[in-house]
Structure formats: C-alpha cells, structure tokens
Amino acid sequence: MNIRWFGALLLVVVGVLPLVVAGFVMNRRVDKTVLEQVSIGNRQVADRAATRLNAYVTNEVDLLRTLSAALAPAVEASPRQMQLILRNYHLLYSQLRLLYVVGANPERREIATSDTRGELRTHQHEPAVETALHGKIFRSRVELSKDRTLLMKVGVPLGHVGEIVGAVVAEIDLIGIWPAVQEVKVGQKGFARLVADDGILIAHGDQEERRSAFLYGQDPFVARVLAAPDRIAHYPNRQGIPVLGVASPVSELRWTVIVEQPEFEVRVASVRMRKVLGYIIVVAILAAVCLGILLGRTPVHAIEAMKRHMREVARGNLDARLELPWLEELRTLAQTLNDMTGQLKSLQEEIKSKERLSTFARVAAGLAHDLQPPIESIRAACDLATKLPDDPGVRALLRSATENHMPRLVRFVRDLRRVAREGTIPLEVVSVDPAALARRVTEVAAGEPKWQGVEFAVEGQVERLWADESLLERAIINLVGNAADACVARTPPGGRVTVRLRDDLVTQVLYIEVIDTGVGIDPAVLQDIGNDFRSTKRNSGVGLGLAVARHIVSAHGGSIKPTSQLGQGSNFCLSLPRRAVAGQSA
C-alpha cells in the first residue's frame, strides 16, 4: 500500500472514525437526553397544575368549613337565619350550586337550604351526609349535571362543643378548575387535561377536545400513561399524532393531570442540538484532517524521499544523499541510509577493481587456452625444420603454421592488450563466409598430429553473415577440438567430426552444428556444460574452451545447445543471427 494511502487510512481510523462514532453515539444520546429533559419539564408543569387543583378544591372545602362554623349552634342561629346565610353564600360564591344543612336526626331532614323553593328534604343514606355526621370530610366523584356541568358534592361536619350535630353539604360547580387546566401550555401544541380516578375526563386544555369533558366520556389514554414507567408514555392521540404524555396525581382528590405534547415539538430541540452537534463534529473532523495532514507531511515526505533514494541506489546512483528530517527516528534512519550508500559505493569500487582483475584473469585464461594449440603447432614445425631443413613436407608444415597460426597469435596478443587497457573486447563485424571458415578450421585440425585417425568434414552451403570472423573461428576451433578429443578418447581411438551448416530463412538464423562420434557426455555433466570451468572431458581439461565459445556466441546474440549420448557422440548446435551488433563487448 502506498504510504500516502496508508497515512490517509490511518488518519481516518485514528482521527475521523472516532469522531464519527462519537458523533453517532452522541446523536443517539441527544434524543434520549432531550426526551428526558422535556419529560422532566412537563412533569414539573403537571405537578404545578396538580398543586393548583389541590389548592382549588381545598379552598372550596375550607369555604364550607367556614360556613359550618358560621352555622354552628354556638352562634345561636335559628333555621331561618341559617337559610339566609346559605342563600347569601350561594349568591356570593357562584360555584356553590346548592347548599343545605342536615341535622343529626334519624330522618336526616334538612334544617336549612339555599334552594329558593324552600322545600326541606330528607337525605337518609346519602354518603355526603353520613360521612360528615361521622366527623369526616366527604368529596364525591365528579358528576355531570343535567345542564352538562361538572359537579362535585362536598360534605363537612357541623360541630358544637366537640359534638357532631349536623352536616353542611354543597354541590360545587367545577368551572373553577378550567383555568388551571387551560393555562397549561407546553410548546406550541402541548396542553393538559384532568382525569378522574375512574377515567372520566374532567377538563381538557385543547379547544378541539374540550367538548369531550362535557360529554362525561372516558379518557382512552390515562391507563397507558399510569401504567408506563415513571408515568411517562409515548402514544398516538385521537388524531393519530405521536405524543409524549406525562401524568401527575392530584393527591387530595385522586385525580390525574396529564400533560401531553406532540413528539415533533419535543424533537425540535433535538434537531437543533443535532445540527449544533453536527457542526461541531464537522469542524472537529476538518481540524483533525488538517492537523493530521500538517503533522503527517514530514514523515510521509521523508519516507517517500527514502523510497526515491533507494530507487536511485538500485539504479546505481551511489552518489545520492538524503536530506535529514527533523524527526529524530527518521533523521537516524536517513543518516543510516546515507552511511549505507557510502559504504555501498566503497564496496562497488572495490568490486569493480576485483571484477577487472577477475575479467582479465578469465580472458587471459581463455587466451592462454587458445594460444596453446597454435604455439604447439609452430613449435613442432620449428623443431622439424631445424632437424630436417631440406625436407619439402617440413617446409610445407612450417608454411602452414606461419599462415594459419601466426595471425591467430597476433590477434590473441592484441585482444589481451585491449582487455588490460579497456576491460572489453568489442566485436569487429565483417562479412563472413561460414563454409570457408569451417573448411579452414577442419583443415588445420586435420593437420594436428594428436588427432591422427580422426576424420574432419564440412557439410552444407549457406549464405554469408555479418560477424566477428576471428572470434567466431575461435569458437568453432574450440568446439571442433573438443569433438576431436572425444573421438581420440574412444577405444580404439578414432571417429568422425562433422561441421554441418544450415540456414533458416524464415527466422534469419544460421545454425552451425559440430557433430562427433566420440565417447559422449555424461547427462549430469551435460546439465552444467554451459558454466565456466565445467569440462566435458573425463580425465583432463578445465572447461575453458566451452566457456569461451559460449561467451563469443552470446556476444553475437546467439546460443549453444548441446545434446549427447554416452558411447555414441555429441552435437553442439550454434544458432547465430544473420547480423551481429558491431561494438558489442565479447
């Protein structure tokens, strides 16, 4: 992976991804937090409404208790006076729909009433009367009157000198609870409603739903809210709009105040917080990216510079040097690479020096190998000429040595001097007749005394090619000499060496095959026959002849392919292009 892509991936994983994950978690948490805060706020609103309703009903009860004190026998009020007091209270407090006082007589007959008709009634087994006569305050369930008014009956005991002598009962119009419910506003669409303990809707803050309170209907959602954890529930209202409902009890009356708010309003704050949070996260990500790029440029550029430096070193430019970065670890690494490059340059100079010596030694060894046959031939001819100066055959042998071997010696010495001076021997490409060259080589080989008994022949006629004639002759001489040695090694000595020439006009390749009927080559030896110093001879030789031939053919752009069978002979096939490259080093 590219260092820049790795740095970008690292920046995303280390810098951006945690911020994104944190933003996602915080985003999810925002909804929960907003709902919790809104629920807490709505509960506080409901608690205040419940407290206000408790205070309203308590005030009405206190009003009756004040009336009870005014009607007590201690003030020596007559029934007529009681009736006047009741009517005055009825006129002063419009919410008191009906007031009456019941005595402790068995019939539970009224003593006085605010009813203008003045008819006195009996109230046997009436819960309000019986409860008040037992010294307790009575509050009835909310009831719907004939005129669609919500009423509640309240009874308080009428006492005298610590004794219950009667009961004061009033029917209270609950119109006074409506302001406490209607004034509750939560957001734009949130409102409150009041529900009795039996599920009857008493008051509603929504104008569209207010008529339900006058129908004495059941609230369909109160049970769900009261059963929910912490009395906080989510449900669709009558219009199918998801709402958040929070309940608070009116403890004195066993009523319940429910504050209801549409969830889309609840989530408005959540949306705003999400936007703010999104802006913060985007700014944080941009800051992290910019900071990461700013701080990451130095190591990334340093590593890329090291990469380019190593490429330059790989190309052989050992003079390249790295600038030292300011980070300590990278500075140490860059200094180490510079030191390594300096050491490589020193080693390269040393290796070049050793390679020149090695090359010179290898070429010298090859030349020495090739010098030996012509020197031996000239020496033998000179010895014979000294002993038999007038022999025509000896003179012919001396002439052949002079014409054939002396030019080779001159070329070998010149090549050796060029290797010592330049380190290479470039090809001298000329037009060569392969058949004439092969005949010349076989004629010289046939005149060698050590290969007496071996037949030499040339087969085939091919077109001329462009090559270094002297080097190509050396390669063929080496192969023919090895083939002749293989024939001499037979028992009895003898055999045939054939140089076969053929053209491939399609690929423009010339094939020169050196075929012998000698002892053959072992398969294990045949695998390594192209390596330097790998001889094909069983008891002598160091393999220089084959190595020289391989290098010469390779310099011409060709190759050597050997095949052999033990006891039957070998075939060395040289494939050469029709035109070698002049100046190519051999």
N, C-alpha and C positions, 0 to 999 in steps of 0.2 A: 504494500500500500504506500502511496505517495505520502511524504512527510506532511505536506500541506493538508491532504485529506485526513490524515491521522490527527493533525492538530485541530482541524475543524470538527472531527468526530469527538475528540477529547473535550473541546470547548462545549459542544452540545451536551455531552454526557455529564461533564462536571459543572458547567456553568448554566446552560439553558434548561436542561431537563429537570434539575431540582427545582428551579423557579417555576417551571410549568406544572410540575407535580404539586408544589406548594400552593400555586395559584388555584389548581383544581380542588385541592383539599380545602383551601380557604373559601373558595367559591361555594362548595357544598356546605361548609360551616356557616357561611353568611346566611343562607336560607334558614338554617336551624336557629341561629342566633337572633335573626330578625323576628322569626315566629315566636321565639321565647320572650323577646323584649316586648313585642306587641301584645302577646298573651298577658304578660305581667302588667302592662299599662291598661289593657282592657279590664283585667281583673280589679285593678285599683278603681277604675271608673265604676264597675259594677258594685264594688264594696261601698263606695261613696253613695251610690244610688240606694243600696240596701240600707245603709245607715240613715239616709234621709227618710226613707219609707218607714223604718222603725220609729224614727222620731215623730213622724206624722201621726201614726196610729197611737203612739204613746201619748202624744199631746191630746188626742181625742179622748183617750181613757182618762187622762188627768183632768180634762174638762168635765167629764161625767163625775169623777170623784169630787171635784169642787162643787158640782151641783148637788151631789149626795150630801156633802157637808152642809150646804145651804138648806137642804130639806130635812135635816135631822130634827127629831123632836126637841132637841136642846134649844132650838130657836123658837120653840112653841108655835110652829106654823100650823095653821088649820088646813084641811084638804083644799079649801078654796084658795088659800094663799099658795099652796103647792102647785095648784093648777095654773095660777097666774105666773108663778116662777117658771114653770115648764114652758108656758107659751112665750114668755119673754126670751128664754134661751133659744126656743125654736125660731123666734124672729131674729135674734142676734146672730145665731150661727146657722146659716142656711144648710150646712152639710148634715145637720141633725134633722132627719126627715120626720121622725116620730119619737116622742119621749113619753114614758109613763112610769109610775111608781106603783109597785105591787107590795102589799103588806104581807106579813108572815102568817096570815090566817090560812086555815086549811084549804079554803076555796081558791087561794091565790088571786083574790079580787083586786083590781086596780084601786088605788087610793086617789090618784090624780093622773091626768093625761093631757098632752098638748093637742090632742085631736079637737078641732073646733066643734065637732058634733057633741062633745061632752059625754058620750056614752062610755060607761065603765065596763070593762070586760074582765073575764077570769082567764088565768094563764096556768092552769094546772098542767104539770108535767112538761112545762116549757123549759128547755135546757138553760136558757139565759137566766130565768128566774131562779130555778133550782140551784144552779151553780153559785149565783150571787147570794142567795139565802144561806149557803154553806160557807160564806166568807171568802169566796174566790172570785176573781175577775173572769168573765166569760167573753170570748171572741168567737163568733161563728165563722163558718166558711163564707166565702163571697157568693152572693146570690144575685140573680138577675131579676129585677122587678118587672112589673107589667109594662112600665114605660121604658124598658130597656136600660135601666140604670143599675149599676153595680152597687149592691148594698152589703153591709156587714152589720150584724147585730152585736151590740156590746152590752154586757150587764155588770154592774158594780154593786157591792153590798151597801145597804143603808144601816148604819150602826148608831147605837145610842148607849152610852156608858158601858162600852165594851160588849154590847149585846146586839145581834143582828135583828133588826125589827122590820126590815123590808129590803126591796131591791129596786135600783134605778136602771131602767133598760132604755136603750136608744138604738134606732136604726140610723146608721151613718152612711151617707152618700159618699162613695169613694172618688168623687170627682176631683178631690184634692190630691190624689196620688198621681194624676196625669201629668202635672208639671214636672214632678220628679223623674218621670219616665221620658217625657218628650224632650226635656232639656239635655238628655244624654246624647251627645253627638261624637262619633268616633270617625275621624277622617271625613270623607265626602258622603259616603253611603252607609256608614255604620250607625246603628241605633240600639235601643234597649227595649226589652219587653218584660212584663211581670206576669208570672205564672203561679197559680195557687198550688197547694200541695197535692191536690187531686188532678193536676194537669190542666185546669181551666185557665184560659188566657184572660188575665185581668186587665192589662193595659199594654198598648203597643206604640212604640215611637215612630213607626213607619206609617206615613199617611195612607199608603195604599193598603196596608194590612190592618189599619186601626178598626175597621168595621168588624173584624173578627172578634175583637174584645166585646163588642155589643151583641154578638150572637151567642155568647156564652159557650164558645167552642173549645175543643181540646187543642192544646199546643202539640203538634206532631213531633217536635224535636227535643222537648225537655228531657225525656227519658234517656235519649242518646247522650246528651250533654252531661247529665248527672251520673251516668254510668262510665263516662270516659275518665282516664287517669287525670288527676288534678282538676277535674271538671272542665277540661278543655277538649273540644271536639271539632272535627272538620266534616262538613256535610253539605249537600246541595239544598238550598232553601226551596220555597214553593215555586220560584221562577227557574229553578234548575241551576242557579248560580252558586258555585262553591263558596262557602263562607266559613269563617272561624268563629265559633261560639264559645263564650266563657261564662260560667254560672257562678253566682254568689248568693248565699241564702240570706233571707230576711228572718233572722233567728226568732224574733218575738212572735212572728205570725206564721211561720212555716211556709212562707212564700219563697219564690226564687226569682232573682233578677238575672236575665240572660242578655249579655252584650254581644251583638252579632255584627260582624264586619266582613265584607266581601274579600276573598283572598287576593284578588288582583290589586286591591288597595294595599293589603298587607305587604304584597311583594313589590310595591313601588319603591319602598325604601331599600328592599333587597336588590332591585335592579340598579338603583343609584349606587349602592355600595359596590355592586359587581362592576359597574363602569369605572368607579374610582379605583377599585382593586385591579381591574384590567389595565388601566392607565399606569398604575404603579408597577405592575408586573412587566408591562411592555417597556417602560423606562428602565426597570432593573435589568431586563434581558438585553436591551440595547447597551446599557452601561457595561454589563458583563461581557458582551461580544466585543465592544470597543476596547475595553480593558484587556480582554484576552488576546485580541489581535495586537494591541500595542505592546503587551508584555511578551507575547509569543513570537513576535517578528525576529527578535535577536536569536533565540535558539534555532528557529526554523531556517533563517538565513545562514546561520553558522553551519548547520547540518548540510544544507544544500551546497554551501561553499566547499565543505569537506567532500561531498559527493562529486562535485566537479573536479576537485583536486585529485581524487582517486582516479577519475577517468583520465585526467591528463597524465597521471603517473602510469596508468595502464597503457596509454598511447606511447609512452616512452619519454615524456617530458619530465625529466627528473630535476629540472631547474625550477619547477613550480613551487610556490610557497603560499601558505595560508596566512591571512591576517588574523591576529589573535583577538577573539571576542572578550567582552568584559566579564562574562560569567566564568567563575573560577574553574568549574569542571570542564566546560567547553574550551576554555583557554588552555588547560592542561592537555586536553585531547588534541587540540590543534597544534600545540607545541610538539607533542609526541609524533603526530603525523609529519610535521616538518623535519623532525630529527630522523624519522624512519626514511623519508625521502632522501635526505642527505646521505644516510647510510647505504640506501639502495644505489645512489649514484656512485658512491665509492666502490661498492661491490660490482656495479656494472663495468666501471673502468677496469677493475681487476679481472673480471670475467672476460672482457674484450681482449685484454692483454693475453690471458691464458688461451682464449679461443684462437688468437692469431698464431700463438705458438703451436697449439694443437692442430690448427689447419695446416700450418707449414709442415708439421711433422707428418700429418696424414698424406699431404700431397707429395712430400719428399719420399715417404714410404712407397706411395704409388709409383712415383717416377723411378725410384730405385728398383721396384719390381719390374717396371717396363724397360729399364736400362739394361737389366741383366742379360736378356737374350741377345740384343744386338752387340753388346760388348763381348759376350762369349763367342758370337759368330766372327766378329772382327779379330778377336784374339786367336781363334783357331785358324783363320785364314792367314794371319801373320806368321803363326808358327809353321804352317805348311810351306808358306812362301820362303821362310828362312831355310827350311830343310831342303825343299825342292824348288829352287828359284826358276828352273827352266821347264818345269812340268806345265803343259798347257792347261790341264784341269785345275791345277793350283792357281794359275793366273786367272782363270775364269771364276773360281771361287772368291779370290781376292777382289776381283772387279764387282762381283755381285754384292759382296759385303760393303764395298765402298758406295755403290749406287743405292742400295736398299737401306742399309743400317745407319750410315753416317748422317743422312738428313734427319733420321729419327732422333739420333743423339743430339744434333743441333737444336731441334725443336724442344726436346726434353729439357736441355740446359736453359733455353730461353724461357720456357714455362716456369722453371724453378726460380729463375731470377725475378719474374713478374710476381710470383706468389710472395717472395720475400719483400718485394717493394710495395705491391698494391694489395695483396691478400686475396686476389681473384685471378681467374684466367678467362677472359671473355671469349666467346665464340667468334671465329673468323669464318663467316659463312661464304661459301663459294658454290658453284655448280659442280656436282659430283656425279660420276658415272658409277653406280653401285656395283655393276657387274665387273667392270675393270678393277675396281678396288678389291672386290672379293677374290678375283683371279690373282692379283698381286699378292695378297695375303697368303693364299694357298700355295703359290709358287715358292714364296720364302719359307713357309712351313715345311714344304716337301723337301727342301734342301737342308733341313736341320738333321744332323747325324743321330740325335737322340730319338727322333721319331721315324727311324728307318723301319719299314714294314707297314707303315700306316698310309692308306690311300687318301688323297685330298681331291675333292671335286667341287665344281660350281654348277648349279642348275638354275635356269630361268634367266629371262632378259626383261629388264624393267626400264622405265623412263628415268631421266636424270632427276636429282633432287638437290635442294639447297641446304648444305650442312657444312660443318667444320670437318674437312676431309681428314686432317691429321688425327683429330680426336676420335672420329668415327672409325678410322683404321685401327687405332689403339684398342678400342672396344672390341672390334671383331677379332683382332690378333689375340687378345686375352681369352675370348671365348673359344677360338679355334685351338689355342694352346691347351686350354683345359680339356677340350674334347680329345685332342691327340694324346694327352697324358692319360685320360680314361681308357683309350684304346691300348696304350702301351701296358697299362696295368692289368690287362687280360692275361689269361693263361690259356694257350701261349699268347705272347704279345702280338698285336696287330689289329686291324679293323679299318673302318672307313669313316672319314669326316667329310660331311657334305654341307656346303653353304648354298641354301636354296633361297631364291629371290622371287617375290610375287607382289603384284600391285592390287590395291582395292580402289578402283576408280570412283566408286560411289563416295567413300569417306575420305578419299585422297590420302591414304595411309600406305606406306611402304613396309612390307614385312620381310625381315632377314632372319632366316632360321639357320642355326648351327646345329647340325644333327650328327650324332656319333653312334657307333655300335660298341661302345666301351662297357665298362663294368656297371654303369648306372649309379644312381644316388639313393642313399637310404631315405625313406619317407620322413623320418624325424629330422634329418639334416635338410631335406628339401623345404620344410616349413620356414626355416631361418636363413635360407640361402641368399636372401637379399640384404641381410645385415652385414655390416663391415666386419672384417676379420672372421668370417664364417667360411671355412674352406669346404670344398666338395671332395677333397682327396682324403683318403683313409689314413695315410701314414705321414703325410707331409703337407706343407702349404699353410698359409695364414689367411687366405680368402681375399687378398688384396686385388687380384685380377677381376673377380666378380664385382667387388665394390667399385673399382674404377670404371668398369663397363656400365654399372647401374647409374653412377653419377653422370657419366657422359651422355647416356641415352636420356636420362631425366632432364639434363640441361637442354637437350634438343626438343623437349616436350613429349617424349615417348616413354616407353616402359619395356620391361623384360619379363616374359612369362616362361618359367621353366617347367618342364614335365620330364619324368624319368621313370624307368622300371629297372629294378636290380637285375643285372645279368643280361640286359637287352640293349641298354643305351639311354641317352638323354637327348632332349630337344630344348634349346634356348631360343625363343622366338622374340626378336626385337621388332617393336612397332614404332615407326617414325613418321611424323607428319612430313608432307612434301616440302615445307619451307620452315626452317628454324628461325628463331629471332636473333638477329645479329646483336652482339654485345652482351647477350645473356651469359651470366657467370657460370662456369663449369667447375 
